[in-house]
Amino acid sequence: MSKRDYYEVLGVAKDAGEREIKKAYKRLAMKYHPDRTKGDKDKEEQFKVIKEAYEVLNDSQKRAAYDQYGHAAFEQGGMGGGGFGGGADFGDIFGDVFGDIFGGGRGGQSRARRGSDLRYNLDMTLEEAVRGKTVELKVPTYVNCEPCGGSGAKKGSSATTCQTCHGHGQVQMRQGLFAVQQTCPTCSGRGKVIKDPCNSCHGQGRVQKTKTLSAKVPAGVDTGDRIRLSGEGEAGEMGAPAGDLYVQVNVRDHDIFVRDENNLYCEVPISFTKAALGGDIEVPTLDGKVKLKIPRETQTGKLFRMRGKGVKSVRSSATGDLLCKVVIETPVNLNSEQTELLEKLQESMGEGADAAKYRPKEQGFFDGVKKFFDSLK
């Protein structure tokens, strides 16, 4: 067994994924495989080391042991006995790696064609999303054929093993230096053929149908959340497992509230007299109206937090808050009496230095403007 670091041998990082490791091995195998190096003993030995590294790093259990103990994990029979180099058939290893390009896999056995996953877009109101709801879904999909039970064969008959690939689903072909696997042309990779197909599904084992499902949407879901219904996707061909159905949630915009994770925001208009004098107002929540105390001299844009009046998280027991932003509304459509009262109010608050007592922000702003223009002179 080589003592070189396996990650270094393949030229990958220690956090490399399975695809990256396989890609690195393919690249090195193309360069060092004995069928390509024509008797070069040094490169043949190098390929043995490369293959040894790949067999460890491509196996999750062996890789975990190697990461923890290094090469010692495979000495003295560790991990079920070492011996990665001696006696292995290079053609088998090479075919195993490259077989998947042409539809093959480990051992050459065909896999049942699992049905496709489906997505269902579900629109909900904010109230429905916050409280949760059981919804009825009508999903056009493929379902198992009832007359043949999903086998694809006419009742009383069954599929037989393909004589071309002998049930493997792939056939091996020689192309120059390489032995590659391709999908069997007779059975299309299924490993079996149906000589007497079902009249309902014509040998597919499934038929198109719109099925009705009931799905429970938990309280607190938000736009972008997905609910997985296992096995409710398309039925597989010839009795293969069905795919899954993913319900994609979209919460429609609300007329009053804006949601940010578990918090709700809303704007509450108040009169300028209420803002100046203070008092109680009613604000909406998803559970009804509640009272909010407005302190004297409240400025527009101030946020009031109402704890626990937001949305309960779908992933925990935490509940968000409701944040109310008060917006002072300027009165309109004033009659002559109201106009006169406002003019008297304005006169009573004075101008210049006296105004700063009643309108500090306004006076501060214009003082800043004056200083700015003075600095330009």
N, C-alpha and C positions, 0 to 999 in steps of 0.2 A: 504493500500500500504506500502511495506517495505521502510524504510529509509536507508537501507544499500546501499553502492555504488554498482551500477550494474556491473561495470567492475570487482570489487573485488569479487562479488558473482560468476561470471563466471570464474574468475581467468585469465583474459586476459588484455593486455595492452590497453591504451586508443586509440592507433592507429591501433588496431587489425582490420583485414579485415573480410568480411562476412564469408568466409570459416572457418577462425579461430574461429569466434564466434559460428558458427553452430557446429563445431567439439567439442568445449568446452561444449556446451549444450548437445550434444549427450552423451558425457562421463559422465556428471553429471546426466542426465536422467536415464541412465542405473543403476546408484547407488541409486537414491532417488525416482524413480517412484513408486507410490503406489502399482502397481502390483508386484513389487519386494520386498517391505518393509513389506508386510503382516500386515497392520493395525498399524504400528508405526506412531503415530500422530506427533511426532517431525519431523520425516523425511518427512511426508506428507506436513507439513508446510514449511519445507525447500525446497521441490520441488516446492511449490507455488511461493516462492521467486525466485527460479532459473528460472521458467517459465516466471515470471513477468519481470525479467531482460532480458531474451532472446527476449521477444516480443518487448521490447523497442529498444534494441541494434541492432536487426535484421531488423528494419524498419528505413530507412534513415531519414525520416521526424521526427519521434519520437526521434531518436538518436541525431539529430541536436538540437532539442529543449532541450533534457536532458543535452547535453554537455554545452549548454548556460545557462540554468536556473536551472538545477538539478531537484529534485523531485517536485519543485514548478510548473514546466511546466504541470504537470498532476493533480494538485489539483484544486478543484472547477470547474471541467468540462474541464480543459485544454486539448488540443489536441483531442477534441471530447469526453471527459469524460474518467476518469481513469477506475478503477475496473478491474484489470487484474486477480484477484484471484477468486472471487466469481462466482460460477455457471458454471465454465468451465468444459468441459468433458476431463479428462486426456487422454482418449483413442484417442480423436481427435487430441490433441496437439502432443501426442507421435507418432501417425501415420503420421502426417504432416511432422515431422522431419525425420523419418526413411523411409517414402515412397519413397524418391528419390533414395534410395539404390536399390530398386527393380523396378525402372522405373516409379514411381508415381510422383506426384507433388501436389501443393496446390489445394485443391478442387477436386483432382482426375481427372481433365479433361485432355484429351489427347492433345498433341501439334502436329501441322502439322510438318512433317519432312522436314525441310528446306534443300535445296540442299547443297552439299559440296562446300567449297571454293576451288579454283584451283590456281596453281602458274605457271606462264609462265616465263622462263628464257630468257631474251633479251640481246644479245651481241651487243655492240655498239663501234664504233671508238671514240677516244677522240674528234675529230672534231664534230661528230654527237652529242655527249653528251653535248659539250659546246654550240652548236648553237641550239639544240633542233630539233626534227624531228617527223613527223607523220608516224607511222609504221603500217604495215598490219600484223595482227596476225592470224594464222590458229590454232584453238584450238579444239582438239578432246574432246567432252564432251557429256553430256545428255541434250537434249532440249525437250520442251513440245511436246507431240504427237499432230499433227495437226488434224487427223480424230476425236479424242475425246476431243480436246481442253485441254488436260492435266488432265481430270477427271478420266481416266482409264476405264470408262464405254462405252460400245458400243453406237453409236449415236442413240438417241431416248430413252435411258435408263439412269439411274443414280444410284449412290451408295445409299445403305440403311443403317439405323442405326443398329449397331451390337446388336443382341438380348442377347448376353452373358454378355456384360459389359454395355449395354444400352447407348452406345455412349461415355462412359468415357475413354475407352482405357485401363483401368486397372480393375482388379478384386481383391477383398479383401479376404485374406485367414487367418485363425486362426492357429497359430503355438504355442502351449503351452500358455505362458503368453502374447504373442504378437499377435497383428493383423497387418499383413503386406500386402502391395499391390504389385501385380505382373502384368506384361504386359498381356493383354488379349490374350489367345492362339488362339482365333477365328479370330480377326481382326489385330493381331500383333501390338496393341497399336494405331491403326488409328481411332478407334471409328466407322468406317463404313466398310461395306463389299460390294463387287461388285459381283452380281450374274451373270451378263452378260458382261464379260470383252471385251474391245476393241481388235480387231484382230491384230491391228498394234503394240500395246505396251503390249498386254497381261495383261492389268489391272494395269500396272505401271504408266501410265500417262506420260511417257517420253521414248524417244528412243535415241540411240547413233547417233551422227552426228559430223562432223567437220565443225565448223562455222568460218567464216572470220570476223574479227573485225578490226576496225581502231582505233588506240590509239595515242593521242598526247603526246609526251614526252617533257616536258618543258626544256628550256635551262638551263644548269648548273647541271644536274643530275650527280651522281657519283656512283661508285660501292657500292652496298648495299642499294641504294634507292629503294623504292617500290611505284608503282602506282596502286591505287585501282580502278577497274572498277566495280561499284556496279551492282549486279544482272546479271553479265556475267559469273558466275560460273555454276555449274551443276544445272539443273532444279530439283525442289523437286518432290517427289512422289505424285501422285494424285492431281496435281495442287498446291502443296505447294510452297512457295517462293523459288526462285533460290538463290544459294550462290553467292559469289563475286569472281572476278578474280584479282589476284595480279600479276602485272608485275614486276619481279625482275630484276633490271638493273645490268649489268656487263660491265664495260668499259675495253676494251682490252689495253694491254701495247702499248705504242707509241715508235716509233724508235728514236725520238729526245727528247720529253718532258716526265718528271715525274711529276705527279700531287700530291699535298698535300693540301687537302681541296680546297681552291680557288686560291692557288698559283701554278705556274708552275716553274719547274727547268730544266735547260739544261746546258750541258758542251760545251764550245766553245774553240776549239784548236787555239792557236795563235803562231806565230814564236817567237823565243827568241829575234830577232832584233826588232820586233813590241813591245814586252814587254819592252825592254830596251829603245827604242826611242819614243814609244807612237805613236798614230795615230788613224784613224777611221777604224772600221770594220763593216761588215754587220752581223746581227744576225737574226735568224728566230723567228717569232711569229705566232700565229694561224691566224693572219690577213695579213701576208706577211712579207717582210724583213724590218728592221729598222736599222739605224746607231747607233753604240755605240762607244763613245770616250774612247780610252784606254790611260790613263795618262802614262807619262814616268816612267820607273823603276817599272812597275807593276810586282808583284810576282805571281807565279802559285797558283791557288786555290782561288784567290780573287773573291768575289761575287759582281756583279753589279745588282742593283735593277732597273727594269723598271716598274714604277708604272702604274697600270691600264691595263697591258698587260696580265693579267692572266685570270681567269674564273669568270664570273658573277654568284653570288650565286643564287641558285634556291629558296632560302627562303627570300632573301632581295635584295636590289638594289646595295649592295656592290660588288665591283669587285676586285679580287686579283691581285697580281703582278707577273711579270716574273723575276726570279733570274737567271742570267747567271754566271756560274763559268768558269773562264778562266783557261785553262790548257796549259802551255808552252810546245810546241813540240820541242824536240831535232832534229836538222837536220840529215838526213841520206843520204847515197849514195853520199858523197862529192867527188868532183874531186880534183885533185892535187892542183889546184889554190885556191880552197875554203879551203882546208885543211891548206895550207900555210898561208892564211889570218887569219884563226882562231888561228893558232899557234902564229902569230905575235900579235894578240889581247891578247892572254893569257900572252905573255911575257911583253906586255905593262902594264898589271895590276899587275905585280910583284908578289912577294911571301912574306910571313911573315907579318910584320907590314904594309907593303904597300898594301897587299891583303885585309886587313880589311877595307880599304877605299872603295873598290869596291864590296867586298863580305862579308859584316858584319855578316850575319847569318852563313856562312860557317866557318869563323874564330872563331866566338863565340862558335860554336858547338865543334870544335876541342880543343879549350881552356878548355871547360868544360870536355871533355874526358880526357885531360891531368891531370886536377885537381883530377878527380875521381881515376885514377890509382895511382897518387901520394899519395892519402889518404890511399891506400891499403898497402903501403910499411911500 
